[in-house]
Amino acid sequence: MTVTSWNRLAGTSVLLDGFHALKHAVRFGAEVPVAVAVDRAAALALADELAPDVRDVLDALLTEVPESTYTSLVPRPHPTAVAALAVRPSRATNLDRLAHTPRTAPVVVLDHPRNLGNAGAVIRLAAGFGATGVVTTGTLDPWHPTVVRGGAGLHFATAVERLTVTELPPGPLFALDPEGDDIRGTKLPDDAVLAFGSERSGLSAELRARADHLLSLPMRPQVSSYNLATSVAMTLYHWSTATGAHL
């Protein structure tokens, strides 16, 4: 019955790949209709150690399956041999969260990102900082299974959507660019929209034209660039220290 349910739901659900993705999704209110583990007792032992707050929920959710069944359900087996399917939050709900004002934390925008793993890492750290949401422009699907895996299930802790530049949430738009003003001289407001260019080509012309401010991160001469997630982390940390945000 579990495999039948999985196959019926897989095409329209979010794959939670591994124990930590399932743990975070449950912790932040995801609806999880089916979850499997090769070793149910080992998965619950992990919950006892790392997530006792959701242990009882996982106990009710997890069904033990043979390893051959588990590997047939996921494209890339996770070391914890745990997987689940979750209901994706509605686009309308996420758009409402992104558009709601006043905001108490910025929105992060990834302008035409290319790397799925980098996008997942950004969503993970944005959730950790309590960002209102993460928006992508361009062709990358921020709910791709590889992005969700990189985000460790923390898509459910923030609003994640793909929009066009003209659809970005309200608020002053601060775009990170090597030619911008030093970020250390700017206080980022809670309603800021923080935009970061793609890993190779930087900001698109459309987003650059829309930006209210161009800011740069401090960087030693002759160092070409920071990793995308590192840039986002530095910027959100700057916001949090300047505003006294409490997580």
Accessible surface in RSA format (square Angstrom, percent):
REM  Atomic radii and reference values for relative SASA: ProtOr
REM  Chains: A
REM  Algorithm: Lee & Richards
REM  Probe-radius: 1.40
REM  Slices: 20
REM RES _ NUM      All-atoms   Total-Side   Main-Chain    Non-polar    All polar
REM                ABS   REL    ABS   REL    ABS   REL    ABS   REL    ABS   REL
RES MET A   1   185.62  96.1 139.88  92.6  45.74 108.9 120.22 102.2  65.40  86.6
RES THR A   2    28.87  20.5  22.95  23.3   5.92  14.1  10.30  13.8  18.57  28.1
RES VAL A   3    58.07  38.2  57.79  52.3   0.28   0.7  57.79  50.2   0.28   0.8
RES THR A   4    84.58  60.2  79.96  81.1   4.62  11.0  53.03  71.2  31.55  47.7
RES SER A   5    17.73  15.0  17.35  23.2   0.38   0.9   7.82  16.7   9.91  13.9
RES TRP A   6     6.59   2.6   6.59   3.2   0.00   0.0   2.28   1.2   4.31   7.0
RES ASN A   7    96.63  66.6  74.31  71.8  22.31  53.7  26.92  64.8  69.71  67.4
RES ARG A   8   164.71  69.2 132.46  67.5  32.25  76.8  74.18 101.4  90.53  54.9
RES LEU A   9    35.26  19.6  35.16  25.2   0.10   0.2  35.26  24.8   0.00   0.0
RES ALA A  10    43.84  40.3  29.36  45.3  14.48  32.9  29.50  41.5  14.33  38.0
RES GLY A  11    78.56  96.9   0.00   N/A  78.56  96.9  41.69 114.4  36.87  82.6
RES THR A  12   121.28  86.3  90.64  91.9  30.64  73.0  84.85 114.0  36.43  55.1
RES SER A  13    25.06  21.2   4.38   5.8  20.68  47.6   1.00   2.1  24.06  33.7
RES VAL A  14     7.89   5.2   4.29   3.9   3.60   8.7   7.89   6.9   0.00   0.0
RES LEU A  15    20.44  11.4  17.35  12.4   3.09   7.8  17.35  12.2   3.09   8.3
RES LEU A  16     0.00   0.0   0.00   0.0   0.00   0.0   0.00   0.0   0.00   0.0
RES ASP A  17     9.50   6.7   5.78   5.8   3.72   8.8   0.64   1.5   8.85   8.8
RES GLY A  18     0.23   0.3   0.00   N/A   0.23   0.3   0.23   0.6   0.00   0.0
RES PHE A  19     0.15   0.1   0.15   0.1   0.00   0.0   0.15   0.1   0.00   0.0
RES HIS A  20    63.68  34.8  63.51  44.1   0.17   0.4  40.13  41.4  23.55  27.4
RES ALA A  21     2.94   2.7   1.41   2.2   1.53   3.5   1.41   2.0   1.53   4.0
RES LEU A  22     0.11   0.1   0.11   0.1   0.00   0.0   0.11   0.1   0.00   0.0
RES LYS A  23    21.52  10.5  21.52  13.2   0.00   0.0   0.00   0.0  21.52  22.9
RES HIS A  24    22.82  12.5  22.82  15.9   0.00   0.0   8.21   8.5  14.61  17.0
RES ALA A  25     0.00   0.0   0.00   0.0   0.00   0.0   0.00   0.0   0.00   0.0
RES VAL A  26    20.34  13.4   8.63   7.8  11.70  28.2   8.99   7.8  11.35  30.8
RES ARG A  27    90.29  37.9  63.32  32.3  26.96  64.2  32.27  44.1  58.01  35.2
RES PHE A  28    96.80  48.4  72.92  45.2  23.87  62.1  79.26  48.1  17.53  50.2
RES GLY A  29    66.76  82.3   0.00   N/A  66.76  82.3  35.63  97.8  31.13  69.7
RES ALA A  30    18.20  16.7   0.00   0.0  18.20  41.4   3.99   5.6  14.21  37.7
RES GLU A  31   116.53  66.9 106.06  80.2  10.47  24.9  45.77  88.5  70.76  57.8
RES VAL A  32    13.92   9.2   1.28   1.2  12.64  30.5   1.38   1.2  12.54  34.0
RES PRO A  33    63.93  46.6  24.62  22.4  39.30 142.9  34.77  28.7  29.15 181.2
RES VAL A  34    11.84   7.8   8.15   7.4   3.69   8.9  11.84  10.3   0.00   0.0
RES ALA A  35     0.72   0.7   0.00   0.0   0.72   1.6   0.00   0.0   0.72   1.9
RES VAL A  36     0.00   0.0   0.00   0.0   0.00   0.0   0.00   0.0   0.00   0.0
RES ALA A  37     0.34   0.3   0.34   0.5   0.00   0.0   0.34   0.5   0.00   0.0
RES VAL A  38    40.24  26.5  31.30  28.3   8.94  21.5  31.30  27.2   8.94  24.2
RES ASP A  39    74.53  52.2  69.79  69.5   4.74  11.2  24.67  58.1  49.86  49.7
RES ARG A  40    68.22  28.6  68.22  34.8   0.00   0.0  20.82  28.4  47.41  28.7
RES ALA A  41    74.52  68.5  62.64  96.7  11.88  27.0  68.35  96.3   6.16  16.3
RES ALA A  42    50.51  46.4  40.84  63.0   9.67  22.0  47.57  67.0   2.94   7.8
RES ALA A  43     3.14   2.9   0.51   0.8   2.62   6.0   2.62   3.7   0.52   1.4
RES LEU A  44    11.22   6.3  11.22   8.0   0.00   0.0  11.22   7.9   0.00   0.0
RES ALA A  45    55.67  51.2  48.19  74.4   7.48  17.0  50.93  71.7   4.74  12.6
RES LEU A  46    49.53  27.6  48.25  34.5   1.29   3.2  48.96  34.4   0.57   1.5
RES ALA A  47     0.00   0.0   0.00   0.0   0.00   0.0   0.00   0.0   0.00   0.0
RES ASP A  48    79.90  56.0  61.44  61.2  18.46  43.7  26.88  63.3  53.02  52.9
RES GLU A  49   131.88  75.7  99.81  75.5  32.07  76.4  41.57  80.4  90.31  73.7
RES LEU A  50    79.63  44.3  56.94  40.7  22.69  57.1  60.28  42.3  19.35  52.1
RES ALA A  51     0.18   0.2   0.00   0.0   0.18   0.4   0.18   0.3   0.00   0.0
RES PRO A  52    92.45  67.4  75.94  69.2  16.51  60.0  75.94  62.7  16.51 102.6
RES ASP A  53    94.78  66.4  54.23  54.0  40.56  95.9  52.14 122.7  42.65  42.5
RES VAL A  54     8.45   5.6   8.34   7.6   0.11   0.3   8.45   7.3   0.00   0.0
RES ARG A  55    65.15  27.4  65.15  33.2   0.00   0.0  13.29  18.2  51.87  31.4
RES ASP A  56   112.35  78.7 104.27 103.8   8.08  19.1  36.34  85.5  76.01  75.8
RES VAL A  57    71.59  47.1  67.31  60.9   4.29  10.3  71.43  62.1   0.16   0.4
RES LEU A  58     0.06   0.0   0.06   0.0   0.00   0.0   0.06   0.0   0.00   0.0
RES ASP A  59    49.27  34.5  45.11  44.9   4.17   9.9   2.85   6.7  46.42  46.3
RES ALA A  60    93.13  85.6  50.81  78.4  42.32  96.3  62.27  87.7  30.86  81.7
RES LEU A  61    43.45  24.2  32.70  23.4  10.76  27.0  34.28  24.1   9.17  24.7
RES LEU A  62     7.85   4.4   0.09   0.1   7.76  19.5   0.09   0.1   7.76  20.9
RES THR A  63    56.88  40.5  53.69  54.4   3.19   7.6  32.63  43.8  24.25  36.7
RES GLU A  64   101.40  58.2  79.57  60.2  21.83  52.0  22.50  43.5  78.91  64.4
RES VAL A  65    11.74   7.7   8.05   7.3   3.69   8.9  10.55   9.2   1.19   3.2
RES PRO A  66    89.23  65.0  76.74  70.0  12.49  45.4  88.52  73.1   0.71   4.4
RES GLU A  67   115.50  66.3 110.09  83.3   5.41  12.9  28.07  54.3  87.43  71.4
RES SER A  68    84.45  71.4  69.12  92.3  15.33  35.3  53.96 114.9  30.49  42.7
RES THR A  69    30.10  21.4  25.85  26.2   4.25  10.1   9.74  13.1  20.35  30.8
RES TYR A  70     3.52   1.6   3.52   2.0   0.00   0.0   3.52   2.6   0.00   0.0
RES THR A  71    56.70  40.3  43.70  44.3  13.00  31.0  30.24  40.6  26.46  40.0
RES SER A  72    87.27  73.7  46.34  61.8  40.93  94.3  47.76 101.7  39.51  55.3
RES LEU A  73    21.84  12.2   4.08   2.9  17.75  44.6   7.50   5.3  14.33  38.6
RES VAL A  74     8.26   5.4   0.00   0.0   8.26  19.9   1.69   1.5   6.58  17.8
RES PRO A  75   113.17  82.5  71.27  65.0  41.90 152.3  83.98  69.3  29.19 181.4
RES ARG A  76   128.28  53.9 127.50  65.0   0.78   1.9  59.59  81.4  68.69  41.6
RES PRO A  77    68.52  49.9  55.10  50.2  13.41  48.8  55.13  45.5  13.38  83.2
RES HIS A  78    36.79  20.1  31.01  21.6   5.78  14.8   8.34   8.6  28.45  33.1
RES PRO A  79   123.89  90.3  82.11  74.8  41.79 151.9  95.33  78.7  28.56 177.5
RES THR A  80    39.83  28.3  17.53  17.8  22.30  53.1  25.62  34.4  14.21  21.5
RES ALA A  81    22.86  21.0  22.76  35.1   0.10   0.2  22.76  32.0   0.10   0.3
RES VAL A  82     0.64   0.4   0.64   0.6   0.00   0.0   0.64   0.6   0.00   0.0
RES ALA A  83     0.00   0.0   0.00   0.0   0.00   0.0   0.00   0.0   0.00   0.0
RES ALA A  84     0.00   0.0   0.00   0.0   0.00   0.0   0.00   0.0   0.00   0.0
RES LEU A  85     4.04   2.2   4.04   2.9   0.00   0.0   4.04   2.8   0.00   0.0
RES ALA A  86     0.00   0.0   0.00   0.0   0.00   0.0   0.00   0.0   0.00   0.0
RES VAL A  87    66.86  44.0  61.22  55.4   5.64  13.6  62.83  54.6   4.03  10.9
RES ARG A  88    92.12  38.7  79.66  40.6  12.46  29.7  28.35  38.7  63.77  38.6
RES PRO A  89    38.66  28.2  24.65  22.5  14.01  50.9  36.75  30.3   1.91  11.9
RES SER A  90    60.33  51.0  45.51  60.7  14.82  34.1  50.66 107.9   9.67  13.5
RES ARG A  91   112.05  47.0 104.19  53.1   7.86  18.7  58.24  79.6  53.81  32.6
RES ALA A  92    65.97  60.7  59.69  92.1   6.28  14.3  63.67  89.7   2.31   6.1
RES THR A  93    70.37  50.0  66.88  67.8   3.48   8.3  44.56  59.9  25.81  39.0
RES ASN A  94     1.03   0.7   1.03   1.0   0.00   0.0   0.00   0.0   1.03   1.0
RES LEU A  95    60.61  33.8  58.60  41.9   2.01   5.1  58.94  41.4   1.67   4.5
RES ASP A  96   100.87  70.7  94.37  93.9   6.50  15.4  28.02  65.9  72.86  72.7
RES ARG A  97   101.36  42.6  92.82  47.3   8.54  20.3  39.13  53.5  62.23  37.7
RES LEU A  98     2.80   1.6   2.80   2.0   0.00   0.0   2.80   2.0   0.00   0.0
RES ALA A  99    55.02  50.6  45.53  70.3   9.49  21.6  45.73  64.4   9.28  24.6
RES HIS A 100   119.09  65.1 111.10  77.2   7.99  20.4  76.79  79.1  42.30  49.2
RES THR A 101    76.61  54.5  59.49  60.3  17.12  40.8  26.97  36.2  49.63  75.0
RES PRO A 102   119.28  86.9 108.51  98.9  10.77  39.1 112.29  92.7   6.99  43.4
RES ARG A 103    14.98   6.3   3.21   1.6  11.77  28.0   6.59   9.0   8.39   5.1
RES THR A 104   115.72  82.3 103.61 105.0  12.11  28.9  74.49 100.1  41.23  62.3
RES ALA A 105     6.21   5.7   6.21   9.6   0.00   0.0   6.21   8.7   0.00   0.0
RES PRO A 106     0.00   0.0   0.00   0.0   0.00   0.0   0.00   0.0   0.00   0.0
RES VAL A 107     0.00   0.0   0.00   0.0   0.00   0.0   0.00   0.0   0.00   0.0
RES VAL A 108     0.00   0.0   0.00   0.0   0.00   0.0   0.00   0.0   0.00   0.0
RES VAL A 109     0.00   0.0   0.00   0.0   0.00   0.0   0.00   0.0   0.00   0.0
RES LEU A 110     0.99   0.6   0.88   0.6   0.11   0.3   0.99   0.7   0.00   0.0
RES ASP A 111     0.66   0.5   0.14   0.1   0.52   1.2   0.00   0.0   0.66   0.7
RES HIS A 112    61.51  33.6  61.46  42.7   0.05   0.1  41.24  42.5  20.27  23.6
RES PRO A 113     2.16   1.6   0.67   0.6   1.48   5.4   0.91   0.7   1.25   7.8
RES ARG A 114   140.76  59.1 116.19  59.2  24.57  58.5  55.70  76.1  85.06  51.6
RES ASN A 115    71.92  49.6  66.94  64.7   4.98  12.0  11.47  27.6  60.45  58.4
RES LEU A 116    53.62  29.9  50.01  35.8   3.61   9.1  50.01  35.1   3.61   9.7
RES GLY A 117    34.45  42.5   0.00   N/A  34.45  42.5  26.71  73.3   7.74  17.3
RES ASN A 118    27.90  19.2  27.30  26.4   0.60   1.4   0.27   0.7  27.63  26.7
RES ALA A 119     0.08   0.1   0.08   0.1   0.00   0.0   0.08   0.1   0.00   0.0
RES GLY A 120     0.00   0.0   0.00   N/A   0.00   0.0   0.00   0.0   0.00   0.0
RES ALA A 121    36.94  34.0  33.24  51.3   3.70   8.4  34.88  49.1   2.06   5.5
RES VAL A 122     0.00   0.0   0.00   0.0   0.00   0.0   0.00   0.0   0.00   0.0
RES ILE A 123     0.13   0.1   0.13   0.1   0.00   0.0   0.13   0.1   0.00   0.0
RES ARG A 124   120.66  50.7 118.38  60.3   2.29   5.4  23.40  32.0  97.27  59.0
RES LEU A 125    36.04  20.1  28.16  20.1   7.88  19.8  35.79  25.1   0.25   0.7
RES ALA A 126     0.00   0.0   0.00   0.0   0.00   0.0   0.00   0.0   0.00   0.0
RES ALA A 127    17.22  15.8   1.63   2.5  15.59  35.5   2.33   3.3  14.89  39.4
RES GLY A 128    51.76  63.8   0.00   N/A  51.76  63.8  36.56 100.3  15.20  34.0
RES PHE A 129    35.71  17.9  35.01  21.7   0.69   1.8  35.16  21.3   0.55   1.6
RES GLY A 130    42.43  52.3   0.00   N/A  42.43  52.3  28.47  78.1  13.96  31.3
RES ALA A 131     5.54   5.1   0.00   0.0   5.54  12.6   0.02   0.0   5.53  14.6
RES THR A 132    25.71  18.3  16.84  17.1   8.87  21.1  18.89  25.4   6.82  10.3
RES GLY A 133     0.00   0.0   0.00   N/A   0.00   0.0   0.00   0.0   0.00   0.0
RES VAL A 134     0.00   0.0   0.00   0.0   0.00   0.0   0.00   0.0   0.00   0.0
RES VAL A 135     0.00   0.0   0.00   0.0   0.00   0.0   0.00   0.0   0.00   0.0
RES THR A 136     0.17   0.1   0.17   0.2   0.00   0.0   0.17   0.2   0.00   0.0
RES THR A 137     2.50   1.8   2.48   2.5   0.02   0.0   2.48   3.3   0.02   0.0
RES GLY A 138    25.89  31.9   0.00   N/A  25.89  31.9   9.17  25.2  16.72  37.4
RES THR A 139   120.67  85.8 103.21 104.6  17.46  41.6  83.61 112.3  37.06  56.0
RES LEU A 140    14.19   7.9   5.55   4.0   8.64  21.7  14.17  10.0   0.02   0.1
RES ASP A 141    51.94  36.4  49.01  48.8   2.93   6.9  16.48  38.8  35.47  35.4
RES PRO A 142     1.05   0.8   1.05   1.0   0.00   0.0   1.05   0.9   0.00   0.0
RES TRP A 143    14.35   5.8   3.54   1.7  10.81  25.4   3.54   1.9  10.81  17.5
RES HIS A 144    65.09  35.6  64.13  44.6   0.96   2.5  39.35  40.6  25.74  29.9
RES PRO A 145    61.06  44.5  58.00  52.9   3.07  11.2  59.08  48.8   1.98  12.3
RES THR A 146    47.32  33.7  44.43  45.0   2.89   6.9  25.17  33.8  22.15  33.5
RES VAL A 147     0.00   0.0   0.00   0.0   0.00   0.0   0.00   0.0   0.00   0.0
RES VAL A 148     0.28   0.2   0.28   0.3   0.00   0.0   0.28   0.2   0.00   0.0
RES ARG A 149    53.91  22.6  41.57  21.2  12.35  29.4  14.29  19.5  39.62  24.0
RES GLY A 150    27.01  33.3   0.00   N/A  27.01  33.3  20.86  57.2   6.15  13.8
RES GLY A 151     0.00   0.0   0.00   N/A   0.00   0.0   0.00   0.0   0.00   0.0
RES ALA A 152     7.66   7.0   5.17   8.0   2.49   5.7   7.66  10.8   0.00   0.0
RES GLY A 153     0.02   0.0   0.00   N/A   0.02   0.0   0.00   0.0   0.02   0.0
RES LEU A 154    17.58   9.8  17.58  12.6   0.00   0.0  17.58  12.3   0.00   0.0
RES HIS A 155     0.21   0.1   0.00   0.0   0.21   0.5   0.00   0.0   0.21   0.2
RES PHE A 156    18.76   9.4   5.47   3.4  13.28  34.6   7.42   4.5  11.34  32.5
RES ALA A 157    24.56  22.6   2.14   3.3  22.42  51.0   4.73   6.7  19.83  52.5
RES THR A 158     2.35   1.7   0.00   0.0   2.35   5.6   0.04   0.1   2.31   3.5
RES ALA A 159     0.00   0.0   0.00   0.0   0.00   0.0   0.00   0.0   0.00   0.0
RES VAL A 160     0.00   0.0   0.00   0.0   0.00   0.0   0.00   0.0   0.00   0.0
RES GLU A 161     0.84   0.5   0.84   0.6   0.00   0.0   0.00   0.0   0.84   0.7
RES ARG A 162    93.82  39.4  88.91  45.3   4.91  11.7  19.17  26.2  74.65  45.2
RES LEU A 163    10.25   5.7   4.67   3.3   5.58  14.0   8.26   5.8   1.99   5.4
RES THR A 164    74.29  52.8  70.16  71.1   4.13   9.9  73.14  98.2   1.15   1.7
RES VAL A 165     5.41   3.6   4.02   3.6   1.39   3.4   4.02   3.5   1.39   3.8
RES THR A 166   107.23  76.3  81.64  82.8  25.59  61.0  66.86  89.8  40.37  61.0
RES GLU A 167    91.00  52.2  70.62  53.4  20.39  48.5  33.64  65.1  57.37  46.8
RES LEU A 168    13.40   7.5   1.75   1.3  11.65  29.3   1.75   1.2  11.65  31.4
RES PRO A 169     8.50   6.2   1.15   1.0   7.35  26.7   6.04   5.0   2.46  15.3
RES PRO A 170    67.21  49.0  56.26  51.3  10.95  39.8  66.56  55.0   0.65   4.0
RES GLY A 171    33.80  41.7   0.00   N/A  33.80  41.7  12.14  33.3  21.66  48.5
RES PRO A 172    39.96  29.1  34.32  31.3   5.64  20.5  38.86  32.1   1.10   6.8
RES LEU A 173     7.02   3.9   7.02   5.0   0.00   0.0   7.02   4.9   0.00   0.0
RES PHE A 174     9.11   4.6   9.11   5.6   0.00   0.0   9.11   5.5   0.00   0.0
RES ALA A 175     0.00   0.0   0.00   0.0   0.00   0.0   0.00   0.0   0.00   0.0
RES LEU A 176    19.36  10.8  10.88   7.8   8.48  21.3  11.30   7.9   8.06  21.7
RES ASP A 177    11.04   7.7   6.97   6.9   4.07   9.6   2.59   6.1   8.45   8.4
RES PRO A 178   126.06  91.9  95.01  86.6  31.05 112.9 103.21  85.2  22.85 142.0
RES GLU A 179   155.07  89.0 120.78  91.4  34.29  81.6  47.43  91.7 107.64  87.9
RES GLY A 180    15.25  18.8   0.00   N/A  15.25  18.8   3.26   9.0  11.98  26.8
RES ASP A 181   105.41  73.8  99.69  99.2   5.71  13.5  24.36  57.3  81.05  80.8
RES ASP A 182    60.56  42.4  50.61  50.4   9.95  23.5  31.54  74.2  29.02  28.9
RES ILE A 183     3.75   2.1   3.75   2.8   0.00   0.0   3.75   2.7   0.00   0.0
RES ARG A 184   159.22  66.9 131.74  67.2  27.48  65.4  57.60  78.7 101.62  61.6
RES GLY A 185    75.56  93.2   0.00   N/A  75.56  93.2  39.56 108.6  36.00  80.6
RES THR A 186    34.54  24.6  28.30  28.7   6.24  14.9  20.05  26.9  14.49  21.9
RES LYS A 187   142.95  69.7 121.84  74.8  21.11  50.3  69.32  62.4  73.63  78.4
RES LEU A 188     0.00   0.0   0.00   0.0   0.00   0.0   0.00   0.0   0.00   0.0
RES PRO A 189    45.91  33.5  38.72  35.3   7.19  26.1  45.91  37.9   0.00   0.0
RES ASP A 190    55.32  38.8  50.78  50.5   4.54  10.7  10.24  24.1  45.08  45.0
RES ASP A 191    52.94  37.1  52.03  51.8   0.92   2.2  13.38  31.5  39.56  39.5
RES ALA A 192     0.00   0.0   0.00   0.0   0.00   0.0   0.00   0.0   0.00   0.0
RES VAL A 193     1.76   1.2   1.76   1.6   0.00   0.0   1.76   1.5   0.00   0.0
RES LEU A 194     0.00   0.0   0.00   0.0   0.00   0.0   0.00   0.0   0.00   0.0
RES ALA A 195     0.00   0.0   0.00   0.0   0.00   0.0   0.00   0.0   0.00   0.0
RES PHE A 196     4.43   2.2   3.80   2.4   0.62   1.6   4.21   2.6   0.22   0.6
RES GLY A 197    13.48  16.6   0.00   N/A  13.48  16.6   2.23   6.1  11.25  25.2
RES SER A 198     8.87   7.5   1.00   1.3   7.87  18.1   0.56   1.2   8.31  11.6
RES GLU A 199    66.09  37.9  26.32  19.9  39.77  94.7  34.90  67.5  31.19  25.5
RES ARG A 200   230.26  96.7 191.80  97.8  38.46  91.6  67.81  92.7 162.44  98.5
RES SER A 201    90.55  76.5  57.73  77.0  32.82  75.6  52.75 112.3  37.80  53.0
RES GLY A 202    32.18  39.7   0.00   N/A  32.18  39.7  27.36  75.1   4.82  10.8
RES LEU A 203    17.81   9.9   1.21   0.9  16.60  41.7   1.22   0.9  16.58  44.6
RES SER A 204    29.44  24.9  18.56  24.8  10.88  25.1  28.89  61.5   0.55   0.8
RES ALA A 205    86.37  79.4  69.48 107.2  16.88  38.4  74.24 104.6  12.12  32.1
RES GLU A 206    95.23  54.7  82.17  62.2  13.07  31.1  43.49  84.1  51.74  42.2
RES LEU A 207     0.00   0.0   0.00   0.0   0.00   0.0   0.00   0.0   0.00   0.0
RES ARG A 208    95.88  40.3  87.63  44.7   8.25  19.6  41.60  56.9  54.28  32.9
RES ALA A 209    90.38  83.1  50.36  77.7  40.02  91.0  62.41  87.9  27.97  74.1
RES ARG A 210   102.58  43.1  86.66  44.2  15.92  37.9  39.54  54.0  63.04  38.2
RES ALA A 211    22.46  20.7   1.13   1.8  21.33  48.5   1.13   1.6  21.33  56.5
RES ASP A 212    88.18  61.8  57.54  57.3  30.63  72.4  16.93  39.9  71.25  71.1
RES HIS A 213    85.56  46.8  78.55  54.6   7.01  17.9  51.85  53.4  33.71  39.2
RES LEU A 214    54.84  30.5  46.84  33.5   8.00  20.1  46.84  32.9   8.00  21.5
RES LEU A 215     3.29   1.8   3.29   2.4   0.00   0.0   3.29   2.3   0.00   0.0
RES SER A 216    18.48  15.6  17.13  22.9   1.35   3.1   6.47  13.8  12.01  16.8
RES LEU A 217    23.24  12.9   8.98   6.4  14.27  35.9   9.24   6.5  14.01  37.7
RES PRO A 218    40.88  29.8  31.07  28.3   9.81  35.6  38.73  32.0   2.15  13.3
RES MET A 219    70.70  36.6  38.14  25.2  32.57  77.5  33.68  28.6  37.02  49.0
RES ARG A 220   192.39  80.8 177.16  90.3  15.23  36.3  54.62  74.7 137.77  83.5
RES PRO A 221   111.76  81.5  95.19  86.8  16.57  60.2 106.12  87.6   5.64  35.0
RES GLN A 222   190.96 106.8 141.07 103.1  49.89 118.8  57.42 122.2 133.54 101.3
RES VAL A 223    69.28  45.6  55.98  50.7  13.30  32.0  59.59  51.8   9.69  26.3
RES SER A 224   111.58  94.3  74.47  99.4  37.11  85.5  46.97 100.0  64.61  90.5
RES SER A 225    79.53  67.2  60.62  80.9  18.91  43.6  32.26  68.7  47.28  66.2
RES TYR A 226    68.80  32.1  49.36  28.1  19.44  50.6  38.05  28.6  30.75  37.9
RES ASN A 227    78.82  54.4  60.38  58.4  18.43  44.4  32.82  79.0  46.00  44.5
RES LEU A 228    13.64   7.6   7.27   5.2   6.37  16.0  10.73   7.5   2.90   7.8
RES ALA A 229    13.87  12.7  13.43  20.7   0.43   1.0  13.75  19.4   0.12   0.3
RES THR A 230    58.86  41.9  54.04  54.8   4.82  11.5  33.44  44.9  25.42  38.4
RES SER A 231    14.84  12.5  14.84  19.8   0.00   0.0   5.24  11.2   9.60  13.5
RES VAL A 232     0.00   0.0   0.00   0.0   0.00   0.0   0.00   0.0   0.00   0.0
RES ALA A 233    31.63  29.1  30.54  47.1   1.09   2.5  30.88  43.5   0.75   2.0
RES MET A 234    59.80  31.0  49.74  32.9  10.05  23.9  51.88  44.1   7.91  10.5
RES THR A 235     0.02   0.0   0.02   0.0   0.00   0.0   0.02   0.0   0.00   0.0
RES LEU A 236     0.01   0.0   0.01   0.0   0.00   0.0   0.01   0.0   0.00   0.0
RES TYR A 237   135.62  63.3 135.62  77.2   0.00   0.0  94.43  71.0  41.20  50.8
RES HIS A 238    33.30  18.2  30.94  21.5   2.36   6.0  20.98  21.6  12.32  14.3
RES TRP A 239     4.07   1.6   4.07   2.0   0.00   0.0   4.07   2.2   0.00   0.0
RES SER A 240    13.36  11.3  10.71  14.3   2.65   6.1   6.03  12.9   7.33  10.3
RES THR A 241    78.65  55.9  48.56  49.2  30.09  71.7  44.56  59.9  34.09  51.5
RES ALA A 242    41.56  38.2  12.39  19.1  29.17  66.4  23.40  32.9  18.17  48.1
RES THR A 243    44.12  31.4  11.09  11.2  33.03  78.7  15.62  21.0  28.50  43.1
RES GLY A 244    39.37  48.6   0.00   N/A  39.37  48.6  32.54  89.3   6.83  15.3
RES ALA A 245    35.13  32.3   8.89  13.7  26.24  59.7  19.03  26.8  16.10  42.7
RES HIS A 246   179.81  98.3 144.82 100.7  34.99  89.5 102.49 105.6  77.31  90.0
RES LEU A 247   146.41  81.5  70.70  50.6  75.71 190.3 102.74  72.2  43.66 117.5
END  Absolute sums over single chains surface
CHAIN  1 A    11606.0       8803.5       2802.4       6473.9       5132.1
END  Absolute sums over all chains
TOTAL         11606.0       8803.5       2802.4       6473.9       5132.1
